[in-house]
Amino acid sequence: MEQSSEIVIFFGRFHPLLLHLPIGFLALGFLMEILSRREQFAYLKPAIGFVLGLGAISAFATAILGLMLAQAGDYGEDLLFVHQWAGILLVLFAFGTWWLYSQKKKKATVKLRKAYLGSLSLMMVFLGVAGHYGGSLTHGSNYLTQYMPNGLKKLAGMPVEEKGPKLIENLDEAVVYTDIIHPIMEIRCNSCHNSDKKKGDLQMHTREALLKGGENGPIFEAGNAAESEMIKRIHLDQNHDDHMPPKGKSQLSDEQVLLLEWWINEGAPFDKKVAELQADQEVQSVLLTLADPNANKTAVEILLAEGTVVPDEEKLNAYVKEGIAIKPLSNDANWLQVTLYKNDPVDEVLNRLAADFPEQVTWLDVKDTPLTDEGLAAIGKFKNLTRLRAEKTDISDAGLAHLKDLQYLESLNIYGTSVTDEGLASLENLENLRRLYAWDTQVSKEGAARLQEAATQLDINLGYEVEVIDSLTVKVLPVANQE
């Protein structure tokens, strides 16, 4: 008996494959009937009956497969009831319309024509109803309206929701399940496990449904995420039949998986707040992004993500025609990267670039060029500069002072220059500077150590590592690091 049921469901799964045939044939037949009333499309009339016949037969086959698929019990009863009966009525009216069309051809009475047109119209109504509720069963009841523009929602009298993720204002007071876990399930799980659709006899849209579990029992073991069925399936290879969400659906991010595991390991509470649960540093970092998406980003990452104004294309092309290597940082960004060479009039070009693109230039490479302190003065005007390569140039301490206001500068290479400890002092207030390459300069180990104390996140490379043990002791380790 069980094997017989499985065969029925197996054939029922061909329902989605076949259902587009009656939709196409019946809609085409309706369209042909409308168009054939015009003289230029009169040639369509002989084919209408054939198309309606194909539509009726394919609708019948689709309905049979749909009834088979319903035996799986994966769908909510209310939506399934409407979809099922709309489909049955569609089949009846499709065959009725086909028959009336053939009778109308034999005897074109007013009564038959009216009956035919009425049946044709009702057929299209049931086609629309069956299609809509079928889509709701498959994709969720809000599938059509989820991304409807707010203007149309207002016209339709529907509630308008804010776009994008909802940030948590008070993280400590947020209820973990309600404010964090449920929203994850809502966007990643509930399209297949809701009140209208229950794949594997599992619903996840309410607390009660989650605790009930599915056809294989509970989906999580409170206090033990590793042994929870839900987490096991999430970690399966995407090509595995049991992987969740199924391949082709939007997948959970690593951060979302981490939060689900954290909630389960903490006992899967439904009423506790964030402040009442234990969270390690990794979980805390992810939680912070729920209140502030930029919480774990560096200032430079935020800057590059936010973008800048579009550079003047005419000016940009003028530099390109001149032979200056200037181009966008990526295809979808307005940030510019510039590379100058030995034969370029470097200081003069930098002064012009500072006037034309003071906000957009973020990567600059002027290594091994006749760059002077005058050029560094121009570089100091690129307020969003994040990387600067100025190795093997004629810059000095005085020139380096022009960089003191570059708040987003993250990487600086001054290898092979005459910069000393005095010039290094100009960099002390650059909070985002993370990498400084200063080997083969006049910078001493003691000067590097002083800067390292002022900027603890800065990695200084002098051709050896400088490690500050205390304010008076410097440990030097040889390295062979180069940019």
Residue, then its C-alpha position, 0 to 999 in steps of 0.5 A: m500500500e505504501q509503495s502504491s502511494e509512493i508511485v502516485i506521488f512520483f507521477g504527481r510530481f510531474h504536475p509542475l512540468l505539465l501545468h504550463l501547457p494548458i495555461g499556454f493553449l487556453a490563453l492562446g485560444f482565448l486570444m485567437e478568438i478575440l483577434s479573429r474577429r478582426e478582418q486581418f486576423a480572420y485566418l486564425k478562426p480554423a485553428i481555434g478549435f484545435v488549440l482549445g482541444l489541446g488546452a482541454i486535454s492537457a488541462f485534464a492531464t494536469a489536473i489528474l497529476g495535481l490530484m496525485l501530488a496532493q496526496a503528499g500532504d505538503y500543502g495547506e488545506d485551505l489554499l489547496f481546496v481552492h486551487q483544486w476545485a478551480g482546476i477541476l472547474l477549469v477542466l470542465f469549462a475547457f471541455g465545455t468551451w471546446w464542445l460549444y465551439s464545435q457546435k457553434k461551427k455546425k449551427a451558428t445560433v445566437k444561443l450557442r454563440k452566447a453560451y460559447l462566449g460565456s463558457l470561454s470567459l468563465m474558463m479564463v476566470f478559473l484559469g486565473v484563479a487556479g494559476h494564482y492559488g497554485g503560485s501561492l501554494t508553491h511560492g507563498s501567499n505574498y509572492l505576487t505582492q512581496y516586491m510590489p512598489n509602495g505606490l501600487k500598494k497604497l492604491a490597492g489599500m495594502p499595508v506599506e512596509e519599509k524596504g530592506p532589513k529592519l535594524i534592532e534599536n536596543l540589541d540587549e532588549a531584543v527577544v532572540y527568537t522574535d527579533i532575530i531567529h524568526p526573521i531568518m526563518e521567514i526569509r529562508c525557510n517559510s516559503c516551503h514551511n508555512s500555513d499554506k505549504k508544509k514540505g515534509d509535513l513541517q511548518m516553521h511559521t509559528r512557535e508551535a509548528l517549530l516545536k511539533g517538527g515534521e514527518n521525521g520528528p523534531i527539527f532541533e535538539a535544544g542545547n545541541a545544535a550539532e545534533s539538530e536535524m535542521i542544522k545537519r541539513i543546512h550543512l549538507d552539500q548543496n547537491h544533496d537531496d536533503h540539503m536545506p534550503p534546496k538548491g536553487k533557493s536563496q541560501l543561508s549566510d554563514e552569519q545566519v547559520l551561526l545565529l541559528e546554532w547559537w540560539i539552539n545551543e543556548g536552549a532554543p528559548f522563545d522568550k529570552k532576550v539577548a542580554e540573558l544569553q551567553a555569546d562568544q566574540e564571534v556571535q557578538s560581532v554578528l549580533l552587532t551588525l543587526a543594530d548597525p550593518n557597519a559595526n564590524k567594518t573598517a572606515v575604509e571598507i565603509l567608505l568604499a562601499e558607500g561610493t562617491v560622486v561620478p567622475d566627469e567622463e570628459k575629463l577622465n577621457a582627456y587624461v586617458k588620451e594623454g596617456i595617463a593610466i587612470k581607470p575605475l577601481s571596478n566596473d560598478a564603482n566611481w572610485l579611481q586608481v591612478t598609476l604614474y610612470k618615470n616619464d610622466p610629469v608627476d607633480e604637474v599631473l598630480n596637481r591637475l588630478a587633485a583639482d579634477f578628482p579630489e574625492q574619487v582617487t583612492w588608489l595611487d601608485v607613483k613608485d620610482t617616479p620623479l615625485t617630490d614634496e610638491g607632488l605630496a602636497a597635491i596627494g594630500k588633497f585626495k581626501n579619500l585616498t586609501r593606498l599610496r605607493a611612493e617608494k624610490t622617490d625623492i620625497s622627504d619628511a617635509g613632504l610626508a607632513h602633507l599626508k597628515d589629514l588623509q584619514y582613510l589612508e590604509s597602506l603607505n609604501i615609502y621604501g627607498t626614500s630619505v624619510t626619517d623618524e621626524g617624518l614618521a611622526s606626521l603619521e601618528n594621527l592616521e587612525n586607519l593606517r594599517r600597513l607601512y613599508a619603510w625599509d631602506t629609509q632613515v627610519s630607526k627601529e626606535g622611531a618605528a617603535r614609537l609610532q607603533e605605540a601610538a598606532t597599535q593596529l599598524d604593521i610597520n615593515l622595516g625589513y624586520e619586524v618591530e615588536v614593542i615589549d614595553s616603552l623602553t624595549v624593542k624586539v627586532l625580528p628579520v623578515a623578507n616581507q614586500e608589498 
